[in-house]
Amino acid sequence: MENITVIIMLLFGVAFLSLVSKRYNFPIPIVLVLCGVIISVVPGLPVIALSPEVVFIVFLPPLLYHAAWYTSWSDFKQTIRPITLAAVGLVFFTTTAVAIAAHMLIDDISWPLAFLLGAIVSPPDAVSATSITKGLGLHPRLIAILEGESLVNDASGLVAYKYALTAITAGNFILWQAGLNFVLMSTLGIAIGLGVGFVMSYIHKRFVCDDIIEVTLTLLTPFSSYLLAEHFEGSGVLAVVATGLYLSARSGTIFTHESRIMTGTIWSVLTNILNGLIFILIGLQLRQIIEGISNYSGTSLFIWGAVISIVVIAVRFLWVIPAAVLPRIISKNIRLKEEFDYRNMIIFGWSGMRGVVSMAAALALPLMLNKTEEFPLRNLIIYLVFCVILSTLVIQGLTLPWIIKKLKIERYSILAEEYDVRNKIVSETITHIEDNFSLLDDELLHNIKSKYEVKFNRLQKTELPANFFGNGKLLGNEIFNDFTKIQIDLLNVERAKLESMHKKGSVNEEIFRKIEKELDLEETRLWMEMYEE
């Protein structure tokens, strides 16, 4: 009970710091890793360790599913080549380079342990990439590559992790067999993930008629996909990703608007808690981990952590140049279709932040190699992983905005695209009303049509600057006139009156909740129109 109390109080602290980071536009992943450091030096806190077998099941499925859910399938398909090169080729290249560096640098680390370390630190983190690059005005294609890479590379990195772990525990490793098994595991994992996605899609469409049940099913889906794939010796990670992408692409037809709002909120809360919890756990264990490597000198530990971190960062740049240039040299079609800017290579190279997936993989290392022997160098490996996460998040994450500014990369804005999309939607709706509702009562037809004509006229009167569609200064955060703001103000007036009546007891509770929900949904829609970049 005492340990649970400590964790809850620490979660409160992390939540407060997250609020501060939002207030001052400071990336949350950096806040979390610094929280881990702070927690590790607070005296009197207990050492809390989850069972290694539980770590993967508790943390990975929901975090990967959430990342997959918010990944655009269309963008993913269009950038599949660079994503594959980074998510597979770069991961194995990084694993090998880190293994060589660790084996040469640290005498105690055998080749299997070195490859295990490389596999853990090889995949950049989806949450970190999204959080740190958000609001920096990067081109959507670059964002899509970073998010897609961070999503898929977890699978290739964790497969390498699994085989390195097998080589340590079983004492044998055959390269060609591992390669074949990688293909089979990946294929089976994707197939199971798509199968689970299809079944859940059918269930949501045909049977679910309650928002609470619908949200509950979405929370259980990633765990079922992961466990089912692992049971049949497929890739549980790829299964979760495949399920998330499949259902996300169909969410508009299989969920009600109420369940979508509820699901998005609950998942955001859940992932925020899990991200905070993983770094709280590492903070509570870090003191014990440091004590476990006390036989090494502080200088050696610092050098080892710094060198491994430098290798992880440098290898990404060594890979990105040929990976970006060679396809353009080979294929004329790529040269014609895809714009090239060397500055994007620099940004991509500097965006390889590690995070919660690497930390979860490190914490999931078994405590015992067998019944009598402890897992070799477990504390040292976890320490080195934490060094890589700390250095990449803090150094790369904090300097990325400065690098973008120095490279003089023009901020990309999707406001023009949003403006065009809204115009097309409203115009098509008005056309549909004119073509299909002409026989309605005149007053009813006028009321229906006027709503969309107001939207259309508001769009046409939007005060866009003359250079909006060209070069120069970009529009600020709002692209619509004051009409939307006035509507929100009026909604607040309605809500105040409703709450006043509720406090006086002059409105039925059921009616109060229904009207309150209607106002909340309408305000949500209006705030979406206000578009905050």
C-alpha positions as CSV (number, residue, x, y, z in Angstrom):
1,M,0.0,0.0,0.0
2,E,2.9,2.4,0.8
3,N,4.4,1.8,-2.6
4,I,1.1,2.5,-4.4
5,T,0.8,5.7,-2.4
6,V,4.3,6.8,-3.4
7,I,3.5,6.1,-7.1
8,I,0.2,8.0,-7.0
9,M,1.9,11.0,-5.4
10,L,4.7,10.9,-7.9
11,L,2.1,10.7,-10.7
12,F,0.6,13.9,-9.3
13,G,4.0,15.5,-9.5
14,V,4.5,14.4,-13.1
15,A,1.0,15.7,-14.0
16,F,1.8,19.1,-12.5
17,L,5.1,19.3,-14.3
18,S,3.3,18.3,-17.5
19,L,1.0,21.2,-17.0
20,V,4.0,23.5,-16.6
21,S,5.6,22.1,-19.7
22,K,2.3,22.8,-21.7
23,R,2.2,26.3,-20.2
24,Y,5.7,27.1,-21.3
25,N,5.8,25.0,-24.5
26,F,8.4,22.5,-23.2
27,P,8.4,19.0,-24.6
28,I,6.8,16.5,-22.2
29,P,9.2,13.6,-23.0
30,I,12.1,15.8,-21.8
31,V,10.2,16.6,-18.6
32,L,9.6,12.9,-18.0
33,V,13.2,11.8,-18.4
34,L,14.3,14.7,-16.1
35,C,11.6,13.6,-13.6
36,G,13.2,10.1,-13.6
37,V,16.6,11.7,-12.7
38,I,15.1,13.8,-9.9
39,I,13.2,10.9,-8.4
40,S,16.4,8.8,-8.4
41,V,18.1,11.3,-6.0
42,V,15.2,11.8,-3.6
43,P,16.1,10.1,-0.4
44,G,13.7,7.6,1.3
45,L,11.8,6.6,-1.8
46,P,11.3,2.8,-2.1
47,V,12.7,0.7,-4.9
48,I,9.7,-0.6,-7.0
49,A,10.3,-3.1,-9.8
50,L,7.7,-4.7,-12.0
51,S,8.1,-8.2,-13.2
52,P,10.0,-8.1,-16.5
53,E,7.4,-10.3,-18.1
54,V,4.7,-7.7,-17.2
55,V,6.4,-4.6,-18.5
56,F,5.9,-5.4,-22.2
57,I,2.3,-6.4,-21.8
58,V,1.4,-3.4,-19.6
59,F,3.2,-0.7,-21.5
60,L,3.9,-1.6,-25.1
61,P,0.4,-2.5,-26.6
62,P,-1.5,0.6,-25.5
63,L,1.4,3.0,-26.4
64,L,2.0,1.5,-29.8
65,Y,-1.8,1.3,-30.5
66,H,-2.2,4.9,-29.6
67,A,0.7,6.0,-31.9
68,A,-0.7,3.8,-34.7
69,W,-4.2,5.3,-34.3
70,Y,-3.0,8.8,-34.9
71,T,-0.8,7.8,-37.9
72,S,-2.3,8.7,-41.3
73,W,-2.6,5.5,-43.4
74,S,-2.5,7.7,-46.6
75,D,0.7,9.4,-45.5
76,F,2.1,6.1,-44.4
77,K,1.6,4.5,-47.8
78,Q,3.1,7.5,-49.6
79,T,6.2,7.5,-47.6
80,I,6.6,3.7,-47.3
81,R,10.1,3.6,-48.9
82,P,11.9,6.0,-46.6
83,I,10.0,4.6,-43.6
84,T,11.1,1.1,-44.5
85,L,14.7,2.1,-45.0
86,A,14.7,3.8,-41.6
87,A,12.6,1.4,-39.7
88,V,14.4,-1.7,-40.8
89,G,17.7,-0.8,-42.4
90,L,18.7,1.9,-40.0
91,V,17.6,-0.1,-36.9
92,F,19.8,-3.0,-37.8
93,F,22.6,-0.7,-38.8
94,T,22.4,1.1,-35.4
95,T,22.2,-2.2,-33.6
96,T,25.4,-3.4,-35.2
97,A,27.3,-0.2,-34.8
98,V,26.3,0.1,-31.1
99,A,27.2,-3.6,-30.6
100,I,30.7,-3.1,-32.1
101,A,31.3,0.1,-30.0
102,A,30.1,-1.5,-26.8
103,H,32.1,-4.7,-27.3
104,M,35.3,-2.7,-28.0
105,L,34.8,-0.2,-25.3
106,I,33.6,-2.4,-22.4
107,D,35.6,-5.5,-21.7
108,D,32.8,-7.2,-19.7
109,I,30.3,-7.0,-22.5
110,S,30.1,-10.1,-24.7
111,W,28.9,-10.0,-28.3
112,P,25.4,-11.2,-27.5
113,L,25.0,-8.6,-24.7
114,A,26.4,-5.9,-27.0
115,F,23.9,-6.7,-29.7
116,L,21.2,-6.8,-27.0
117,L,22.1,-3.2,-26.0
118,G,22.2,-2.1,-29.6
119,A,18.7,-3.6,-30.2
120,I,17.3,-1.8,-27.2
121,V,18.6,1.7,-28.2
122,S,18.1,1.4,-31.9
123,P,14.5,2.4,-32.4
124,P,13.6,6.1,-31.9
125,D,10.4,6.8,-30.0
126,A,7.1,7.7,-31.7
127,V,5.8,9.8,-28.7
128,S,9.1,11.7,-28.4
129,A,9.3,12.4,-32.1
130,T,5.7,13.7,-32.3
131,S,5.9,15.7,-29.1
132,I,9.2,17.5,-29.9
133,T,8.5,18.2,-33.6
134,K,5.0,19.4,-33.0
135,G,4.6,23.1,-33.7
136,L,8.0,23.5,-35.4
137,G,6.4,24.0,-38.8
138,L,8.1,21.0,-40.5
139,H,6.9,19.7,-43.8
140,P,4.1,17.1,-43.5
141,R,6.1,14.6,-45.5
142,L,9.0,14.8,-43.1
143,I,6.6,14.5,-40.1
144,A,5.0,11.5,-41.7
145,I,8.4,9.8,-42.2
146,L,9.5,10.5,-38.6
147,E,6.2,9.2,-37.2
148,G,6.0,6.2,-39.5
149,E,9.6,5.3,-38.8
150,S,9.1,5.6,-35.0
151,L,6.0,3.3,-35.3
152,V,7.5,0.5,-37.4
153,N,11.0,0.5,-36.1
154,D,9.8,-0.7,-32.7
155,A,8.9,-4.0,-34.3
156,S,12.3,-4.5,-36.0
157,G,14.2,-3.3,-32.9
158,L,12.2,-5.6,-30.6
159,V,12.6,-8.5,-32.9
160,A,16.4,-8.0,-32.8
161,Y,16.0,-7.6,-29.1
162,K,14.3,-11.0,-28.8
163,Y,16.9,-12.8,-30.9
164,A,19.8,-11.2,-28.9
165,L,18.0,-12.3,-25.7
166,T,17.6,-15.8,-27.1
167,A,21.3,-16.0,-28.0
168,I,22.2,-15.1,-24.4
169,T,19.7,-17.4,-22.7
170,A,20.0,-20.4,-25.1
171,G,23.6,-19.8,-26.0
172,N,23.1,-20.2,-29.8
173,F,22.4,-17.9,-32.7
174,I,22.2,-18.7,-36.4
175,L,22.0,-15.6,-38.6
176,W,20.2,-17.0,-41.7
177,Q,17.6,-18.7,-39.4
178,A,17.1,-15.5,-37.5
179,G,16.5,-13.6,-40.8
180,L,14.0,-16.2,-41.9
181,N,12.2,-16.2,-38.6
182,F,12.1,-12.3,-38.7
183,V,10.2,-12.5,-42.0
184,L,7.9,-15.2,-40.7
185,M,7.2,-13.4,-37.4
186,S,6.6,-10.1,-39.2
187,T,4.2,-11.6,-41.7
188,L,2.3,-13.6,-39.1
189,G,2.1,-10.6,-36.8
190,I,0.7,-8.3,-39.5
191,A,-1.8,-11.0,-40.6
192,I,-3.0,-11.5,-37.0
193,G,-3.2,-7.8,-36.4
194,L,-5.3,-7.2,-39.6
195,G,-7.5,-10.2,-38.6
196,V,-8.1,-8.7,-35.1
197,G,-8.8,-5.3,-36.8
198,F,-11.4,-6.9,-39.2
199,V,-13.2,-8.7,-36.4
200,M,-13.3,-5.7,-34.1
201,S,-14.5,-3.5,-37.0
202,Y,-17.3,-6.0,-37.6
203,I,-18.2,-6.1,-33.9
204,H,-18.2,-2.3,-33.6
205,K,-20.4,-2.0,-36.7
206,R,-23.0,-4.7,-36.0
207,F,-23.2,-5.3,-32.2
208,V,-22.0,-2.3,-30.2
209,C,-24.8,0.1,-29.2
210,D,-23.3,1.7,-26.1
211,D,-20.5,4.3,-25.8
212,I,-19.0,2.8,-22.6
213,I,-18.8,-0.7,-24.1
214,E,-17.3,0.7,-27.3
215,V,-14.6,2.5,-25.4
216,T,-13.9,-0.5,-23.2
217,L,-13.4,-2.6,-26.4
218,T,-10.9,-0.1,-27.8
219,L,-8.9,-0.4,-24.6
220,L,-8.9,-4.2,-24.7
221,T,-8.2,-4.4,-28.5
222,P,-4.4,-3.8,-28.4
223,F,-3.8,-6.3,-25.6
224,S,-5.8,-9.0,-27.4
225,S,-3.9,-8.3,-30.6
226,Y,-0.5,-8.4,-28.9
227,L,-1.2,-11.5,-26.8
228,L,-2.8,-13.5,-29.7
229,A,0.2,-12.8,-32.0
230,E,2.7,-13.7,-29.3
231,H,0.8,-16.9,-28.6
232,F,1.3,-18.0,-32.2
233,E,4.9,-16.8,-32.1
234,G,4.3,-13.8,-34.4
235,S,5.3,-10.2,-33.8
236,G,3.0,-8.8,-31.1
237,V,4.3,-5.3,-31.8
238,L,3.5,-5.5,-35.5
239,A,0.1,-7.0,-34.8
240,V,-0.8,-4.0,-32.5
241,V,0.5,-1.6,-35.2
242,A,-1.5,-3.3,-37.9
243,T,-4.7,-3.4,-35.8
244,G,-4.3,0.3,-34.9
245,L,-3.8,1.4,-38.5
246,Y,-6.7,-0.8,-39.8
247,L,-9.2,0.5,-37.2
248,S,-8.0,4.1,-37.4
249,A,-8.6,4.3,-41.1
250,R,-12.2,3.1,-40.5
251,S,-13.0,5.0,-37.3
252,G,-15.3,7.4,-39.1
253,T,-17.7,4.6,-40.0
254,I,-17.5,2.2,-37.1
255,F,-17.7,4.6,-34.1
256,T,-20.3,7.1,-33.1
257,H,-19.3,10.8,-32.7
258,E,-19.8,10.5,-28.9
259,S,-17.6,7.4,-28.6
260,R,-14.9,9.0,-30.7
261,I,-14.8,12.0,-28.4
262,M,-14.8,9.8,-25.3
263,T,-12.2,7.4,-26.8
264,G,-9.8,10.1,-27.7
265,T,-10.0,11.7,-24.3
266,I,-9.5,8.4,-22.4
267,W,-6.7,7.2,-24.6
268,S,-4.9,10.5,-24.2
269,V,-5.2,10.2,-20.4
270,L,-4.1,6.6,-20.4
271,T,-1.0,7.1,-22.6
272,N,0.0,10.2,-20.5
273,I,-0.2,8.1,-17.3
274,L,1.8,5.2,-18.8
275,N,4.5,7.5,-20.1
276,G,4.8,9.1,-16.7
277,L,4.7,5.8,-14.9
278,I,7.5,4.2,-16.9
279,F,9.9,7.0,-16.0
280,I,8.8,7.0,-12.4
281,L,9.6,3.3,-12.2
282,I,13.0,3.8,-13.8
283,G,13.6,6.7,-11.3
284,L,12.7,4.5,-8.4
285,Q,15.1,1.8,-9.6
286,L,17.9,4.0,-10.8
287,R,19.5,4.3,-7.4
288,Q,19.6,0.5,-7.1
289,I,20.9,0.2,-10.7
290,I,23.7,2.7,-9.9
291,E,24.6,0.7,-6.8
292,G,24.7,-2.5,-8.9
293,I,27.4,-1.0,-11.1
294,S,29.4,0.6,-8.3
295,N,32.3,-1.7,-9.1
296,Y,32.9,0.5,-12.2
297,S,34.5,3.9,-11.8
298,G,32.4,7.0,-12.3
299,T,34.7,8.2,-15.0
300,S,34.3,4.9,-17.0
301,L,30.5,5.0,-16.6
302,F,30.4,8.5,-17.9
303,I,32.6,7.8,-20.8
304,W,30.7,4.6,-21.7
305,G,27.4,6.4,-21.6
306,A,28.7,9.4,-23.6
307,V,30.3,7.2,-26.3
308,I,27.3,5.0,-26.8
309,S,25.1,8.0,-27.1
310,I,27.4,9.6,-29.6
311,V,27.4,6.5,-31.7
312,V,23.6,6.3,-31.7
313,I,23.4,9.9,-32.9
314,A,26.3,9.7,-35.4
315,V,25.1,6.4,-37.0
316,R,21.8,8.1,-38.0
317,F,23.6,10.7,-40.0
318,L,25.8,8.1,-41.7
319,W,22.7,6.2,-42.8
320,V,20.5,9.1,-43.8
321,I,22.7,10.5,-46.5
322,P,23.0,7.4,-48.8
323,A,19.4,6.4,-47.9
324,A,18.1,9.8,-49.2
325,V,20.5,10.3,-52.1
326,L,20.9,6.8,-53.7
327,P,17.2,6.2,-54.5
328,R,17.2,9.6,-56.3
329,I,20.2,8.6,-58.3
330,I,18.8,5.2,-59.2
331,S,15.2,6.3,-60.0
332,K,14.2,9.1,-62.3
333,N,10.6,8.8,-61.1
334,I,11.7,9.7,-57.5
335,R,13.6,12.7,-58.8
336,L,10.6,14.0,-60.6
337,K,8.0,13.4,-57.9
338,E,9.8,14.2,-54.7
339,E,11.3,17.5,-53.8
340,F,14.8,17.4,-52.3
341,D,16.1,19.6,-49.6
342,Y,19.4,18.7,-47.8
343,R,18.2,20.6,-44.8
344,N,15.5,18.0,-44.3
345,M,18.2,15.3,-44.0
346,I,19.8,17.3,-41.2
347,I,16.5,17.6,-39.4
348,F,15.8,13.9,-39.8
349,G,19.3,13.0,-38.6
350,W,18.8,15.2,-35.5
351,S,15.4,13.8,-34.7
352,G,16.3,10.4,-33.5
353,M,15.1,10.8,-29.9
354,R,14.8,7.6,-27.8
355,G,12.1,7.2,-25.2
356,V,9.6,5.0,-23.5
357,V,9.9,1.9,-25.8
358,S,13.6,1.6,-25.2
359,M,13.1,2.1,-21.5
360,A,10.4,-0.5,-21.3
361,A,12.6,-3.0,-23.2
362,A,15.5,-2.4,-20.8
363,L,13.2,-2.8,-17.8
364,A,11.9,-6.0,-19.3
365,L,15.3,-7.7,-19.2
366,P,14.9,-10.9,-17.1
367,L,16.3,-10.8,-13.5
368,M,17.7,-14.3,-13.8
369,L,19.5,-16.1,-16.6
370,N,18.5,-19.4,-15.1
371,K,17.4,-20.6,-11.7
372,T,20.9,-20.1,-10.2
373,E,22.5,-17.4,-12.3
374,E,21.6,-13.7,-12.5
375,F,21.2,-12.0,-15.9
376,P,24.7,-10.7,-16.8
377,L,25.3,-6.9,-16.6
378,R,21.6,-6.1,-16.4
379,N,22.1,-3.0,-14.3
380,L,24.9,-1.7,-16.7
381,I,22.7,-2.2,-19.7
382,I,19.8,-0.3,-18.2
383,Y,22.2,2.5,-17.1
384,L,23.5,2.8,-20.7
385,V,20.0,2.8,-22.1
386,F,19.0,5.6,-19.8
387,C,22.1,7.6,-20.8
388,V,21.1,7.3,-24.4
389,I,17.5,8.4,-23.7
390,L,18.7,11.3,-21.5
391,S,21.2,12.5,-24.0
392,T,19.1,12.2,-27.1
393,L,16.0,13.8,-25.5
394,V,17.7,16.6,-23.7
395,I,20.5,17.4,-26.2
396,Q,18.7,16.8,-29.5
397,G,15.2,17.6,-28.3
398,L,16.2,21.0,-26.8
399,T,18.4,22.0,-29.7
400,L,16.1,20.9,-32.6
401,P,14.1,24.2,-32.7
402,W,17.4,26.2,-32.7
403,I,18.8,24.0,-35.6
404,I,15.6,24.6,-37.6
405,K,16.0,28.3,-37.1
406,K,19.7,28.3,-38.1
407,L,18.9,26.3,-41.2
408,K,16.3,29.0,-42.1
409,I,13.7,26.4,-43.0
410,E,10.5,28.2,-43.9
411,R,7.7,27.1,-41.6
412,Y,5.1,25.0,-43.3
413,S,1.4,25.8,-42.6
414,I,-1.5,23.6,-43.4
415,L,-4.0,26.4,-42.9
416,A,-4.5,27.0,-46.7
417,E,-5.2,23.3,-47.1
418,E,-7.7,23.4,-44.2
419,Y,-9.4,26.4,-45.7
420,D,-9.7,24.7,-49.1
421,V,-11.1,21.5,-47.5
422,R,-13.7,23.4,-45.5
423,N,-14.8,25.2,-48.7
424,K,-15.3,22.0,-50.6
425,I,-17.2,20.3,-47.8
426,V,-19.6,23.2,-47.3
427,S,-20.1,23.7,-51.1
428,E,-20.8,20.0,-51.6
429,T,-23.3,20.0,-48.7
430,I,-25.2,23.0,-50.1
431,T,-25.3,21.3,-53.5
432,H,-26.7,18.2,-51.9
433,I,-29.4,20.2,-50.1
434,E,-30.4,21.9,-53.4
435,D,-30.5,18.6,-55.3
436,N,-32.3,16.4,-52.7
437,F,-34.4,18.6,-50.4
438,S,-36.2,20.9,-52.8
439,L,-39.6,19.4,-52.0
440,L,-39.3,20.2,-48.3
441,D,-41.4,22.8,-46.6
442,D,-40.0,26.3,-47.6
443,E,-39.4,27.4,-44.0
444,L,-37.7,24.1,-43.1
445,L,-35.6,24.2,-46.3
446,H,-34.6,27.8,-45.6
447,N,-33.5,27.0,-42.1
448,I,-31.4,24.0,-43.2
449,K,-29.8,25.8,-46.2
450,S,-29.1,29.0,-44.3
451,K,-26.9,27.2,-41.8
452,Y,-24.5,26.1,-44.5
453,E,-24.8,29.3,-46.4
454,V,-23.6,31.1,-43.3
455,K,-20.6,28.8,-43.1
456,F,-19.9,29.3,-46.8
457,N,-20.1,33.1,-46.6
458,R,-18.0,33.2,-43.5
459,L,-15.3,31.3,-45.3
460,Q,-15.4,33.7,-48.3
461,K,-15.1,36.7,-45.9
462,T,-12.1,35.2,-44.1
463,E,-9.5,37.8,-43.8
464,L,-6.6,36.0,-45.5
465,P,-3.5,38.1,-46.1
466,A,-2.6,38.8,-49.7
467,N,0.5,36.7,-49.6
468,F,-1.1,33.7,-47.8
469,F,-0.8,31.4,-50.8
470,G,2.7,32.7,-51.7
471,N,5.9,33.2,-49.8
472,G,6.3,35.5,-46.9
473,K,4.8,35.7,-43.5
474,L,2.3,33.0,-42.6
475,L,-1.0,33.5,-41.0
476,G,-1.3,33.3,-37.3
477,N,-3.2,30.7,-35.3
478,E,-6.7,31.6,-36.4
479,I,-8.0,31.6,-40.0
480,F,-11.6,32.4,-39.4
481,N,-13.2,35.7,-38.5
482,D,-14.8,36.6,-35.2
483,F,-18.0,34.7,-36.0
484,T,-16.7,31.5,-34.4
485,K,-15.5,33.4,-31.3
486,I,-18.9,35.0,-30.8
487,Q,-20.6,31.6,-31.1
488,I,-18.3,30.3,-28.3
489,D,-19.1,33.3,-26.2
490,L,-22.8,32.7,-26.7
491,L,-22.4,29.0,-25.8
492,N,-20.7,30.1,-22.5
493,V,-23.8,32.3,-21.9
494,E,-26.1,29.3,-22.4
495,R,-23.9,27.2,-20.2
496,A,-23.9,29.8,-17.4
497,K,-27.7,30.0,-17.5
498,L,-28.0,26.2,-17.5
499,E,-25.6,25.9,-14.5
500,S,-27.5,28.6,-12.6
501,M,-30.8,26.8,-13.1
502,H,-29.1,23.5,-12.0
503,K,-27.8,25.1,-8.8
504,K,-31.2,26.4,-8.0
505,G,-32.7,22.9,-8.6
506,S,-35.0,24.2,-11.4
507,V,-33.8,21.8,-14.0
508,N,-34.0,18.0,-14.0
509,E,-30.6,16.2,-13.7
510,E,-31.2,14.1,-16.8
511,I,-32.1,17.2,-18.9
512,F,-29.2,19.1,-17.5
513,R,-26.7,16.5,-18.5
514,K,-28.2,16.1,-22.0
515,I,-28.1,19.9,-22.7
516,E,-24.6,20.1,-21.2
517,K,-23.4,17.4,-23.5
518,E,-24.9,19.1,-26.5
519,L,-23.2,22.4,-25.6
520,D,-19.9,20.5,-25.1
521,L,-20.1,18.8,-28.5
522,E,-20.9,22.1,-30.2
523,E,-18.1,23.9,-28.4
524,T,-15.7,21.1,-29.4
525,R,-16.7,21.6,-33.0
526,L,-16.2,25.3,-32.8
527,W,-12.8,25.0,-31.2
528,M,-11.8,22.6,-34.0
529,E,-12.6,25.4,-36.4
530,M,-10.5,27.8,-34.5
531,Y,-7.5,25.6,-35.4
532,E,-4.6,26.0,-33.1
533,E,-1.3,25.1,-34.7
